Structures are given as structure tokens and as C-alpha cells.
């Protein structure tokens, strides 16, 4: 299926880019003492590309395995958040100074967590939701509807094709409802997280003052 192929290609691209980031940014900075100005351009481009790949991987994984959305979102954030922190740090630094150690640690963490994202994506490609796999297969059949209608075929075959296409329409309606419900769940989860953050912040401040 096309979505499987897309995700497989994204996995391969992410692996290669993560290796490139390790060599060009982390190793050059640590072992060759490269300055921030020497690596800033490459770093910003690579970080943005990594974030874009991670996002597209996340979206494809959510399509293939929506019941895993909490795990997918958690692993995705574990990659993107340290990348955001790294990008924000180097954007503030000026001059010929080297990349701050704390920024490099965040970049290392993002690369390490990227391995977990890759593993999760590979597992989902190998074992997607069965119902969605069938729906996507039927949708691919439906895309050939116009061509099929132009081809001469026995009446029995045409009847069967029409029946399949009707099933596809029903399944498309079902998946639309499912996606809507999943979006509702994701919104509720985000609200709960926000509420927990608001509760946690005062608690942390109180502990610091003790």
C-alpha cells in the first residue's frame, strides 16, 4: 500500500538524516571544535528536515494504528521538543563560540529518541490495524472506479464491482466517523495535560520554597 511505502521511505530518510546530524553537528563540534558559525546553517536545515520527517511519520503512524495515538504522540514529542530547544538555543548564540554543551545534550537526546521513533514506525508498518488496512485496500480499488466503468466486462463482474464500491462508500463513512472520534480523544488528552501542567507548576514552586 502507498501509505506503507511512504512510511518506509520516511523511516529510511530519518535514519540517514539522524546519522548526518550526528556526524556533521555533534562530532564536528565535540571532536573538531567547530564553532557555532561553522555549523549553524547546516544545523538549522537538518533540524527542520528532521522535524518535518518526524511529523509526517507521526501522521502516517496515526493513520495505520490510531489506537496507538498516545504512544505515537509521546515518542514524537520526545524527538521534536529537544530539537526545538536546540534550535532555540543556537539561534540566540552569536559570535565564534562553540555550541553550548546543554544544546548538544538536547540534540543527542533527540537523536537517541529518534531511534525509538524509528522502531515504533517499523512495528506499525509490520502490524497495522486490520480494519484500516482493509479500508485502505478498498479505497485503492475505488480509485480505479472511472477506469473500470470504461472497460467491457461480464455483467456478473460489473455487479460485483458495484457492490464492492458501495461497500467502500460505507467504509469511507465509517473511517470518517472514527477519525472524528479520535480527534475528539486527542483534544481531551491535550486538555488533561494542560490541566496537569497547571497543577504541577504551583506544586513544584511550593516544594522549592520549603
C-alpha positions in Angstrom: 0.0 0.0 0.0 1.1 3.5 -0.7 1.0 4.7 2.9 3.2 1.8 3.9 5.7 2.7 1.2 5.6 6.3 2.3 6.3 5.4 5.9 9.1 3.0 4.9 10.7 5.8 2.8 10.4 8.2 5.7 12.0 5.8 8.1 14.9 5.3 5.8 15.3 9.1 5.3 15.1 9.7 9.0 17.8 7.2 9.8 20.1 8.7 7.2 19.5 12.2 8.4 20.0 11.3 12.0 23.4 9.9 11.1 24.2 13.0 9.2 23.3 15.2 12.1 25.5 13.1 14.4 28.5 13.4 12.1 28.1 17.0 10.9 27.0 18.6 14.1 27.8 16.6 17.2 31.0 15.0 16.1 32.4 18.1 14.4 31.6 20.3 17.5 32.9 17.8 20.1 36.0 16.4 18.3 36.9 19.1 15.8 35.9 22.0 18.0 33.9 23.6 15.2 32.4 27.0 16.0 28.7 27.8 16.0 29.0 29.9 12.9 30.6 26.9 11.0 27.7 24.6 11.7 24.7 26.9 12.3 23.5 26.8 8.6 23.7 23.0 8.3 22.3 22.5 11.8 19.2 24.6 11.2 18.5 23.0 7.9 19.0 19.5 9.2 16.9 20.1 12.3 14.0 21.5 10.3 14.2 18.5 8.0 14.2 16.1 10.9 11.2 17.7 12.5 9.3 17.6 9.2 10.1 13.9 8.7 9.1 13.1 12.3 5.8 14.9 11.8 5.0 13.0 8.6 5.9 9.8 10.2 3.6 10.5 13.1 0.7 11.3 10.8 1.2 8.1 8.8 1.5 6.0 12.0 -1.7 7.6 13.4 -3.5 6.5 10.2 -2.1 3.0 10.3 -2.6 2.4 14.0 -4.9 5.0 15.6 -5.4 3.1 18.8 -1.7 3.7 19.5 -2.1 7.5 19.3 -0.9 8.2 22.9 2.3 6.2 22.4 2.9 7.8 19.0 2.4 11.3 20.3 4.6 10.7 23.3 7.5 9.3 21.2 7.1 12.1 18.6 7.3 14.8 21.2 10.4 13.2 22.7 12.1 13.8 19.4 10.7 17.2 18.5 10.8 19.0 21.8 14.6 18.7 22.3 15.1 19.6 18.6 13.1 22.8 19.3 15.2 23.5 22.4 18.4 23.0 20.4 17.2 25.3 17.6 16.1 28.0 20.0 19.5 27.9 21.8 21.7 28.1 18.7 19.5 30.9 17.3 20.3 33.0 20.4 24.1 32.4 20.4 26.3 34.8 18.5 30.0 35.1 17.6 32.5 32.3 17.1 31.6 30.4 20.3 31.1 26.7 20.1 27.7 25.2 20.5 26.8 25.1 24.2 27.1 21.7 25.9 23.5 21.8 27.1 22.3 22.3 23.5 24.4 19.4 22.3 22.9 17.2 25.0 19.4 18.0 23.8 20.4 17.2 20.2 21.9 13.9 21.4 18.7 13.1 23.2 16.6 13.9 20.1 18.8 11.5 18.0 18.6 8.8 20.7 14.8 9.2 20.9 14.7 9.2 17.2 15.8 5.5 17.3 12.6 4.8 19.4 10.5 6.6 16.8 12.0 4.5 14.0 11.4 1.3 15.9 7.8 2.3 16.6 7.2 3.1 13.0 8.7 -0.2 11.8 6.5 -2.1 14.2 3.4 -0.3 13.0 4.3 -0.9 9.3 4.6 -4.6 10.2 1.4 -4.7 12.2 -1.1 -2.0 11.2 -4.7 -2.0 12.3 -6.5 -4.7 10.3 -9.7 -2.7 9.8 -7.9 0.3 8.4 -5.7 -1.9 6.2 -8.8 -3.3 4.7 -10.4 0.1 4.3 -7.3 1.4 2.5 -7.2 -1.6 0.2 -10.8 -1.0 -0.8 -10.2 2.7 -1.3 -7.4 1.8 -3.7 -9.9 -0.3 -5.6 -12.3 2.6 -5.6 -9.7 4.9 -7.2 -9.9 2.7 -10.3 -13.7 3.3 -10.5 -13.6 5.5 -13.6 -11.3 3.2 -15.4 -13.3 0.1 -14.5 -16.6 1.7 -15.7 -15.0 2.1 -19.2 -13.8 -1.5 -19.5 -16.0 -4.2 -21.1 -16.7 -6.9 -18.6 -19.3 -9.6 -17.9 -22.4 -8.4 -16.1 -21.6 -10.6 -13.1 -18.2 -9.0 -12.7 -19.7 -5.5 -13.0 -22.3 -6.3 -10.4 -19.6 -7.5 -8.0 -17.6 -4.3 -8.7 -20.6 -2.1 -8.0 -21.2 -4.0 -4.8 -17.6 -3.5 -3.7 -17.7 0.2 -4.5 -20.8 0.6 -2.4 -19.0 -1.1 0.5 -16.1 1.3 0.0 -18.5 4.2 0.4 -19.9 2.8 3.6 -16.4 2.2 4.9 -15.3 5.7 4.0 -18.1 7.0 6.1 -17.1 4.7 9.0 -13.5 5.8 8.8 -14.6 9.5 8.8 -16.6 8.9 12.0 -13.6 7.1 13.5 -11.2 9.8 12.7 -13.6 12.4 14.1 -13.8 10.5 17.4 -10.1 10.0 17.6 -9.6 13.8 17.1 -12.0 14.3 20.0 -10.0 12.0 22.1 -6.7 13.8 21.2 -8.3 17.1 22.2 -9.4 15.8 25.5 -6.0 14.3 26.2 -4.4 17.7 25.4 -6.8 19.4 27.9 -5.9 16.9 30.6 -2.2 17.5 30.0 -2.7 21.3 30.2 -4.6 20.9 33.5 -1.9 18.7 34.9 0.8 21.2 34.0 -1.2 23.9 35.8 -1.5 21.8 38.9 2.2 20.7 38.8 3.7 24.2 38.5 2.3 25.5 41.8 3.3 22.3 43.5 6.8 22.5 42.2 7.1 26.1 43.4 5.8 25.2 46.8 8.4 22.4 47.2 11.2 24.8 46.2 10.1 27.2 48.9 10.1 24.5 51.6 
